[in-house]
Amino acid sequence: MKVEIRECRLSDCNDIYELNKNEMGYDYPCEDTYKKLIKLIKSKSDKIFVAVSDNKTIGYIHINDYESIYAPPMKNIMGIAVAEKYKRQGIGRKLMNEAENWAKDTGAYAIRLVSGAERKGAHEFYYSCGFEKTKEQLNLKKKLHQDPQ
């Protein structure tokens, strides 16, 4: 199977919506995903790479700047997903490599990510890519508005 890794295009929207829903459990509306992609594709601090096979987007990684006043510049992986039937074929690693190359090219000191405690398979993948556990955290959120749906 031939897989191309390239930067995201708006035409990838429907497939990204499906990946978010099916692989990550986020049923965020497709039309809102499209609006977000318009903004993120133009952003200099965000990068989205996709894995494409037979004209279908089968995976993606979203990485962006992580600036703080307590550490050198880093990048933050916001999400990585590969369609179930394509997992364990090196696609996630190819996406991760592309993200790492962008991070290096833009002077990042490191890449960070957070992952749900229950996602043991994902953790194994991250460790195999060279990530190290640095600390345990509690992820908190305070809604400021009602959900748009």
Contact map, one row per residue, 1 for C-alpha under 8 A:
11100000000000000000000000000000000000000000000000001000000000000000000000000000000000000000000000000000000000000000000000000000000000000000000000000
11110000000000000000000000000000000000000000000000001100000000000000000000000000000000000000000000000000000000000000000000000000000000000000000000000
11111000000000000000000000000000000000000000000000111000000000000000000000000000000000000010000000000000000000000000000000000000000000000000000000000
01111100000000000000000000000000000000000000000000111000000000000000000000000000000000000000000000000000000000000000000000000000000000000000000000000
00111110000000000000000000000000000000000000000011110000000000000000000000000000000000000000011001000000000000000000000000000000000000000000000000000
00011111000000000000000000000000000000000000000011110000000000000000000000000000000000000000000000000000000000000000000000000000000000000000000000000
00001111100000000000000000000000000000000000001111000000000000000000000000000000000000000000000000000000000000000000000000000000000000000000000000000
00000111110100000000000000000000000000001000000111000000000000000000000000000000000000000000000000000000000000000000000000000000000000000000000000000
00000011111110000000000000000000000000001000000000000000000000000000000000000000000000000000000000000000000000000000000000000000000000000000000000000
00000001111110000000000000000000010011000000000000000000000000000000000000000000000000000000000000000000000000000000000000000000000000000000000000000
00000000111111000000000000000000000000000000000000000000000000000000000000000000000000000000000000000000000000000000000000000000000000000000000000000
00000001111111110000000000000000000000000000000000000000100000000000000000000000000000000000000000000000000000000000000000000000000000000000000000000
00000000111111111000000000000100110010000000000000000000000000000000000000000000000000000000000000000000000000000000000000000000000000000000000000000
00000000001111111100000000000100000000000000000000000000000000000000000000000000000000000000000000000000000000000000000000000000000000000000000000000
00000000000111111110000000000000000000000000000000000001110000000000000000000000000000000000000000000000000000000000000000000000000000000000000000000
00000000000111111111000000000000000000000000000000000000101100000000000000000000000000000000000000000000000000000000000000000000000000000000000000000
00000000000011111111100000111100100000000000000000000000000000000000000000000000000000000000000000000000000000000000000000000000000000000000000000000
00000000000001111111111000000000000000000000000000000000000000000000000000000000000000000000000000000000000000000000000000000000000000000000000000000
00000000000000111111111100000000000000000000000000000000011000000000000000000000111000000000000000000000000000000000000000000000000000000000000000000
00000000000000011111111111110000000000000000000000000000000000000000000000000000100000000000000000000000000000000000000000000000000000000000000000000
00000000000000001111111111110000000000000000000000000000000000000000000000000000000000000000000000000000000000000000000000000000000000000000000000000
00000000000000000111111111000000000000000000000000000000000000000000000000000000001000000000000000000000000000000000000000000000000000000000000000000
00000000000000000111111110000000000000000000000000000000000000000000000000000000111100000000000000000000000000000000000000000000000000000000000000000
00000000000000000011111111000000000000000000000000000000000000000000000000000000100000000000000000000000000000000000000000000000000000000000000000000
00000000000000000001111111100000000000000000000000000000000000000000000000000000000000000000000000000000000000000000000000000000000000000000000000000
00000000000000000001110111110000000000000000000000000000000000000000000000000000000000000000000000000000000000000000000000000000000000000000000000000
00000000000000001001100011111000000000000000000000000000000000000000000000000000000000000000000000000000000000000000000000000000000000000000000000000
00000000000000001001100001111101100000000000000000000000000000000000000000000000000000000000000000000000000000000000000000000000000000000000000000000
00000000000000001000000000111111100000000000000000000000000000000000000000000000000000000000000000000000000000000000000000000000000000000000000000000
00000000000011001000000000011111110000000000000000000000000000000000000000000000000000000000000000000000000000000000000000000000000000000000000000000
00000000000000000000000000001111111000000000000000000000000000000000000000000000000000000000000000000000000000000000000000000000000000000000000000000
00000000000000000000000000011111111100000000000000000000000000000000000000000000000000000000000000000000000000000000000000000000000000000000000000000
00000000000010001000000000011111111110000000000000000000000000000000000000000000000000000000000000000000000000000000000000000000000000000000000000000
00000000010010000000000000000111111111000000000000000000000000000000000000000000000000000000000000000000000000000000000000000000000000000000000000000
00000000000000000000000000000011111111100000000000000000000000000000000000000000000000000000000000000000000000000000000000000000000000000000000000000
00000000000000000000000000000001111111110000000000000000000000000000000000000000000000000000000000000000000000000000000000000000000000000000000000000
00000000010010000000000000000000111111111000000000000000000000000000000000000000000000000000000000000000000000000000000000000000000000000000000000000
00000000010000000000000000000000011111111100000000000000000000000000000000000000000000000000000000000000000000000000000000000000000000000000000000000
00000000000000000000000000000000001111111110000000000000000000000000000000000000000000000000000000000000000000000000000000000000000000000000000000000
00000000000000000000000000000000000111111110011100000000000000000000000000000000000000000000000000000000000000000000000000000000000000000000000000000
00000001100000000000000000000000000011111110011100000000000000000000000000000000000000000000000000000000000000000000000000000000000000000000000000000
00000000000000000000000000000000000001111111000000000000000000000000000000000000000000000000000000000000000000000000000000000000000000000000000000000
00000000000000000000000000000000000000111111111000000000000000000000000000000000000000000000000000000000000000000000000000000000000000000000000000000
00000000000000000000000000000000000000000111111000000000000000000000000000000000000000000000000000000000000000000000000000000000000000000000000000000
00000000000000000000000000000000000000000011111000000000000000011000000000000000000000000000000000000000000000000000000000000000000000000000000000000
00000000000000000000000000000000000000011011111100000000000001111000000000000000000000000000000000000000000000000000000000000000000000000000000000000
00000010000000000000000000000000000000011011111110000000000001110000000000000000000000000000000000100000000000000000000000000000000000000000000000000
00000011000000000000000000000000000000011000011111000000000111100000000000000000000000000000000000000000000000000000000000000000000000000000000000000
00001111000000000000000000000000000000000000001111100000000111000000000000000000000000000000001001100000000000000000000000000000000000000000000000000
00001111000000000000000000000000000000000000000111110000111110000000000000000000000000000000001000000000000000000000000000000000000000000000000000000
00111100000000000000000000000000000000000000000011111000111100000000000000000000000000000010001000000000000000000000000000000000000000000000000000000
00111100000000000000000000000000000000000000000001111111111000000000000000000000000000000000000000000000000000000000000000000000000000000000000000000
11110000000000000000000000000000000000000000000000111111110000000000000000000000000000000000000000000000000000000000000000000000000000000000000000000
01000000000000000000000000000000000000000000000000011111000000000000000000000000000000000000000000000000000000000000000000000000000000000000000000000
00000000000000000000000000000000000000000000000000011111100000000000000000000000000000000000000000000000000000000000000000000000000000000000000000000
00000000000000100000000000000000000000000000000000011111110000000000000000000000000000000000000000000000000000000000000000000000000000000000000000000
00000000000100110000000000000000000000000000000001111011111100000000000000000000000000000000000000000000000000000000000000000000000000000000000000000
00000000000000100010000000000000000000000000000001111001111100000000000000000000011001000000000000000000000000000000000000000000000000000000000000000
00000000000000010010000000000000000000000000000001110000111110000000000000000001111000000011001000000000000000000000000000000000000000000000000000000
00000000000000010000000000000000000000000000000111100000111111000000000000000011110000000000001000000000000000000000000000000000000000000000000000000
00000000000000000000000000000000000000000000000111000000001111100000000000001111100000000000001100100000000000000000000000000000000000000000000000000
00000000000000000000000000000000000000000000011110000000000111110000000000001111000000000000000000000000000000000000000000000000000000000000000000000
00000000000000000000000000000000000000000000011100000000000011111000000000111110000000000000000000100000000000000000000000000000000000000000000000000
00000000000000000000000000000000000000000000111000000000000001111100000000111100000000000000000000000000000000000000000000000000000000000000000000000
00000000000000000000000000000000000000000000110000000000000000111110000011110000000000000000000000000000000000000000000000000000000000000000000000000
00000000000000000000000000000000000000000000000000000000000000011111000011110000000000000000000000000000000000000000000000000000000000000000000000000
00000000000000000000000000000000000000000000000000000000000000001111101111000000000000000000000000000000000000000000000000000000000000000000000000000
00000000000000000000000000000000000000000000000000000000000000000111111110000000000000000000000000000000000000000000000000000000000000000000000000000
00000000000000000000000000000000000000000000000000000000000000000011111000000000000000000000000000000000000000000000000000000000000000000000000000000
00000000000000000000000000000000000000000000000000000000000000000001111100000000000000000000000000000000000000000000000000000000000000000000000000000
00000000000000000000000000000000000000000000000000000000000000000011111111000000000000000000000000000000000000000000000000000000000000000000000000000
00000000000000000000000000000000000000000000000000000000000000000011011111000000000000000000000000000000000110000000000000000000000000000000000000000
00000000000000000000000000000000000000000000000000000000000000001111001111100000000000000000000000000000001111000000000000000000000000000000000000000
00000000000000000000000000000000000000000000000000000000000000001110001111110000000000000000000000000010000111110000000000000000000000000000000000000
00000000000000000000000000000000000000000000000000000000000000111100000011111000000000000000000000000010000101110000000000000000000000000000000000000
00000000000000000000000000000000000000000000000000000000000000111100000001111100000000000000000000000000000000111000000000000000000000000000000000000
00000000000000000000000000000000000000000000000000000000000011110000000000111111000000000000000000000000000000111100000000000000000000000000000000000
00000000000000000000000000000000000000000000000000000000000011110000000000011111000000000000000000000000000000001000000000000000000000000000000000000
00000000000000000000000000000000000000000000000000000000000111100000000000001111100000000000000000000000000000000000000000000000000000000000000000000
00000000000000000000000000000000000000000000000000000000001111000000000000001111110000000001000000000000000000000000000000000000000000000000000000000
00000000000000000011001100000000000000000000000000000000001110000000000000000011111000000001000000000000000000000000000000000000000000000000000000000
00000000000000000010001000000000000000000000000000000000011100000000000000000001111101100011000000000000000000000000000000000000000000000000000000000
00000000000000000010011000000000000000000000000000000000011000000000000000000000111111100000000000000000000000000000000000000000000000000000000000000
00000000000000000000001000000000000000000000000000000000000000000000000000000000011111100000000000000000000000000000000000000000000000000000000000000
00000000000000000000000000000000000000000000000000000000000000000000000000000000001111100000000000000000000000000000000000000000000000000000000000000
00000000000000000000000000000000000000000000000000000000010000000000000000000000011111111010000000000000000000000000000000000000000000000000000000000
00000000000000000000000000000000000000000000000000000000000000000000000000000000011111111111000000000000000000000000000000000000000000000000000000000
00000000000000000000000000000000000000000000000000000000000000000000000000000000000001111111000000000000000000000000000000000000000000000000000000000
00000000000000000000000000000000000000000000000000000000000000000000000000000000000001111111000000000000000000000000000000000000000000000000000000000
00000000000000000000000000000000000000000000000000000000000000000000000000000000000000111111110000000000000000000000000000000000000000000000000000000
00100000000000000000000000000000000000000000000000100000001000000000000000000000010001111111111000000000000000000000000000000000000000000000000000000
00000000000000000000000000000000000000000000000000000000001000000000000000000001110000111111111100000000000000000000000000000000000000000000000000000
00000000000000000000000000000000000000000000000000000000000000000000000000000000000000000111111110000000000000000000000000000000100000000000000000000
00001000000000000000000000000000000000000000000000000000000000000000000000000000000000000111111111000000000000000000000000000000000000000000000000000
00001000000000000000000000000000000000000000000011100000001110000000000000000000000000000011111111100000000000000000000000000000000000000000000000000
00000000000000000000000000000000000000000000000000000000000010000000000000000000000000000001111111110000000000000000000000000000100000000000000000000
00000000000000000000000000000000000000000000000000000000000000000000000000000000000000000000111111111000000000000000000000000000000000000000000000000
00001000000000000000000000000000000000000000000010000000000000000000000000000000000000000000011111111100000000000000000000000000000000000000000000000
00000000000000000000000000000000000000000000001010000000000010100000000000000000000000000000001111111110000000000000000000000000000000000000000000000
00000000000000000000000000000000000000000000000000000000000000000000000000000000000000000000000111111111000000100000000000000000000000000000000000000
00000000000000000000000000000000000000000000000000000000000000000000000000000000000000000000000011111111100000000000000000000000000000000000000000000
00000000000000000000000000000000000000000000000000000000000000000000000000000000000000000000000001111111110000000000000000000000000000000000000000000
00000000000000000000000000000000000000000000000000000000000000000000000001100000000000000000000000111111111101100000000000000000000000000000000000000
00000000000000000000000000000000000000000000000000000000000000000000000000000000000000000000000000011111111110000000000000000000000000000000000000000
00000000000000000000000000000000000000000000000000000000000000000000000000000000000000000000000000001111111100000000000000000000000000000000000000000
00000000000000000000000000000000000000000000000000000000000000000000000000000000000000000000000000000111111100000000000000000000000000000000000000000
00000000000000000000000000000000000000000000000000000000000000000000000010000000000000000000000000000011111110000000000000000000000000000000000000000
00000000000000000000000000000000000000000000000000000000000000000000000111100000000000000000000000000011111111100000000000000000000000000000000000000
00000000000000000000000000000000000000000000000000000000000000000000000111000000000000000000000000000001001111100000000000000000000000000000000000000
00000000000000000000000000000000000000000000000000000000000000000000000011100000000000000000000000000010000111110000000000000000000000000000000000000
00000000000000000000000000000000000000000000000000000000000000000000000001111000000000000000000000010010000111111000000000000000000000000000000000000
00000000000000000000000000000000000000000000000000000000000000000000000001111000000000000000000000000000000001111100000000000000000000000000000000000
00000000000000000000000000000000000000000000000000000000000000000000000000011100000000000000000000000000000000111110000000000000000000000000000000000
00000000000000000000000000000000000000000000000000000000000000000000000000001000000000000000000000000000000000011111000000000000000000000000000000000
00000000000000000000000000000000000000000000000000000000000000000000000000000000000000000000000000000000000000001111101001100000000000000000000000000
00000000000000000000000000000000000000000000000000000000000000000000000000000000000000000000000000000000000000000111111000000000000000000000000000000
00000000000000000000000000000000000000000000000000000000000000000000000000000000000000000000000000000000000000000011111100000000000000000000000000000
00000000000000000000000000000000000000000000000000000000000000000000000000000000000000000000000000000000000000000001111100000000000000000000000000000
00000000000000000000000000000000000000000000000000000000000000000000000000000000000000000000000000000000000000000011111111100000000000000000000000000
00000000000000000000000000000000000000000000000000000000000000000000000000000000000000000000000000000000000000000000111111110000000000000000000000000
00000000000000000000000000000000000000000000000000000000000000000000000000000000000000000000000000000000000000000000001111111000000000000000000000000
00000000000000000000000000000000000000000000000000000000000000000000000000000000000000000000000000000000000000000010001111111100000000000000000000000
00000000000000000000000000000000000000000000000000000000000000000000000000000000000000000000000000000000000000000010001111111110000000000000000000000
00000000000000000000000000000000000000000000000000000000000000000000000000000000000000000000000000000000000000000000000111111111000000000000000000000
00000000000000000000000000000000000000000000000000000000000000000000000000000000000000000000000000000000000000000000000011111111100000000000000000000
00000000000000000000000000000000000000000000000000000000000000000000000000000000000000000000000000000000000000000000000001111111111000000000000000000
00000000000000000000000000000000000000000000000000000000000000000000000000000000000000000000000000000000000000000000000000111111111100000000000000000
00000000000000000000000000000000000000000000000000000000000000000000000000000000000000000000000000000000000000000000000000011111111000000000000000000
00000000000000000000000000000000000000000000000000000000000000000000000000000000000000000000100100000000000000000000000000001111111000000000000000000
00000000000000000000000000000000000000000000000000000000000000000000000000000000000000000000000000000000000000000000000000000111111100000000000000000
00000000000000000000000000000000000000000000000000000000000000000000000000000000000000000000000000000000000000000000000000000111111110000000000000000
00000000000000000000000000000000000000000000000000000000000000000000000000000000000000000000000000000000000000000000000000000010011111000000000000000
00000000000000000000000000000000000000000000000000000000000000000000000000000000000000000000000000000000000000000000000000000000001111100000000000000
00000000000000000000000000000000000000000000000000000000000000000000000000000000000000000000000000000000000000000000000000000000000111110000000000000
00000000000000000000000000000000000000000000000000000000000000000000000000000000000000000000000000000000000000000000000000000000000011111000000000000
00000000000000000000000000000000000000000000000000000000000000000000000000000000000000000000000000000000000000000000000000000000000001111100000000000
00000000000000000000000000000000000000000000000000000000000000000000000000000000000000000000000000000000000000000000000000000000000000111110000000000
00000000000000000000000000000000000000000000000000000000000000000000000000000000000000000000000000000000000000000000000000000000000000011111000000000
00000000000000000000000000000000000000000000000000000000000000000000000000000000000000000000000000000000000000000000000000000000000000001111100000000
00000000000000000000000000000000000000000000000000000000000000000000000000000000000000000000000000000000000000000000000000000000000000000111110000000
00000000000000000000000000000000000000000000000000000000000000000000000000000000000000000000000000000000000000000000000000000000000000000011111000000
00000000000000000000000000000000000000000000000000000000000000000000000000000000000000000000000000000000000000000000000000000000000000000001111100000
00000000000000000000000000000000000000000000000000000000000000000000000000000000000000000000000000000000000000000000000000000000000000000000111111000
00000000000000000000000000000000000000000000000000000000000000000000000000000000000000000000000000000000000000000000000000000000000000000000011111000
00000000000000000000000000000000000000000000000000000000000000000000000000000000000000000000000000000000000000000000000000000000000000000000001111100
00000000000000000000000000000000000000000000000000000000000000000000000000000000000000000000000000000000000000000000000000000000000000000000001111110
00000000000000000000000000000000000000000000000000000000000000000000000000000000000000000000000000000000000000000000000000000000000000000000000011111
00000000000000000000000000000000000000000000000000000000000000000000000000000000000000000000000000000000000000000000000000000000000000000000000001111
00000000000000000000000000000000000000000000000000000000000000000000000000000000000000000000000000000000000000000000000000000000000000000000000000111
